[in-house]
Structure formats: structure tokens, C-alpha cells
Amino acid sequence: MASSSNVILVTGGTGLVGKAIKHIVETEPEGSRFGKLPGEKWVFASSSEGDLRDPAQTRALYEKYKPTHVIHLAALVGGLFKNMKYKASR
């Protein structure tokens, strides 16, 4: 059971999957199977809030929100042609 101090940080929160989770969390009734639990705080972070490849920016993001849980969805996304061009370069 969630306590009032649970903070769920979703990295990549503005991407396709992050937006889908945000929609469900915000539209399902609180306490329902897919809704947030009473007292939970969900944070959907984007890359503009911090570059997770940079330890200092990552630390600052964690210090800002103090998450108890993290759903890590952040990724470098560019579609089929970008993936073909940069196969394993990053």
C-alpha cells in the first residue's frame, strides 16, 4: 500500500509510452486498478529537465523530486532511418 510520501518519477515522461501512462494515471479513478493510489505523486520528466547521461543533472533531478520509485522510459528515439544510420554508435 502506498504511503503519502510515495513519489513515482517517470523518465521519458513526454514520450509515447510516458504519455500513455500519464493519461491512464490521470483519468482512472484514484485507488482503482490502474489509477494512482491515494497520496501518490506522479512526476513525468522530460529531457529538458535533465540529461540523464550527465551525473550532475541526474542527481539534481533526483534531489528535486526525491522519488521513491522510478519508471525509466528515457531513450534516444529517432525512427527507422535514424536507427539505420546510427546502428550502435551511442
C-alpha positions as CSV (number, residue, x, y, z in Angstrom):
1,M,0.0,0.0,0.0
2,A,1.3,3.4,-0.9
3,S,2.0,6.0,1.8
4,S,1.5,9.7,1.3
5,S,5.2,10.1,0.6
6,N,5.4,7.9,-2.5
7,V,6.7,9.8,-5.5
8,I,6.9,8.0,-8.8
9,L,9.3,9.6,-11.3
10,V,8.8,8.6,-14.9
11,T,11.8,9.4,-17.0
12,G,10.9,9.9,-20.7
13,G,7.6,11.0,-19.4
14,T,6.8,13.1,-22.5
15,G,7.5,10.2,-25.0
16,L,4.9,7.8,-26.5
17,V,4.8,5.4,-23.6
18,G,5.2,8.0,-20.9
19,K,2.3,10.0,-22.3
20,A,0.1,6.8,-22.3
21,I,0.9,6.0,-18.7
22,K,0.2,9.7,-17.7
23,H,-3.1,9.5,-19.5
24,I,-4.1,6.3,-17.6
25,V,-2.9,7.6,-14.2
26,E,-4.7,10.9,-14.7
27,T,-8.0,9.5,-16.0
28,E,-8.5,6.4,-14.0
29,P,-10.3,6.8,-10.6
30,E,-7.9,7.1,-7.7
31,G,-7.5,3.7,-6.0
32,S,-8.8,1.8,-9.0
33,R,-6.7,-1.0,-10.6
34,F,-4.9,1.4,-12.9
35,G,-5.4,4.7,-11.1
36,K,-2.9,6.2,-8.7
37,L,-3.1,5.2,-5.1
38,P,-4.2,7.8,-2.5
39,G,-1.4,10.2,-1.7
40,E,0.9,9.2,-4.6
41,K,2.6,11.8,-6.6
42,W,3.5,11.1,-10.2
43,V,6.1,13.1,-12.0
44,F,6.6,12.8,-15.8
45,A,10.0,14.2,-16.5
46,S,11.4,15.1,-20.0
47,S,14.9,15.5,-21.2
48,S,14.5,19.3,-20.9
49,E,14.5,18.8,-17.1
50,G,17.8,17.0,-17.1
51,D,20.1,15.0,-19.3
52,L,20.3,11.5,-17.7
53,R,23.7,10.9,-19.4
54,D,25.1,13.7,-17.1
55,P,25.5,12.5,-13.5
56,A,25.1,16.1,-12.1
57,Q,21.9,16.7,-13.9
58,T,20.6,13.3,-12.9
59,R,21.4,13.9,-9.3
60,A,19.7,17.3,-9.5
61,L,16.5,15.7,-10.9
62,Y,16.5,13.2,-8.1
63,E,17.1,15.8,-5.5
64,K,14.3,18.0,-6.9
65,Y,11.6,15.2,-6.8
66,K,13.0,12.8,-4.3
67,P,11.4,9.7,-5.9
68,T,10.6,6.6,-4.0
69,H,10.1,4.7,-7.3
70,V,11.4,5.3,-10.9
71,I,9.9,4.1,-14.2
72,H,12.8,4.5,-16.6
73,L,11.5,5.1,-20.1
74,A,14.0,7.7,-21.4
75,A,15.6,6.7,-24.7
76,L,17.2,8.1,-27.8
77,V,14.5,7.9,-30.3
78,G,14.7,8.9,-34.0
79,G,12.7,6.5,-36.0
80,L,13.7,3.9,-38.6
81,F,16.1,5.9,-40.6
82,K,18.0,7.4,-37.7
83,N,18.3,3.9,-36.2
84,M,19.7,2.6,-39.5
85,K,22.2,5.5,-39.7
86,Y,23.4,5.3,-36.1
87,K,23.2,1.5,-35.6
88,A,25.2,1.2,-32.4
89,S,27.1,4.4,-32.1
90,R,25.6,5.6,-28.9
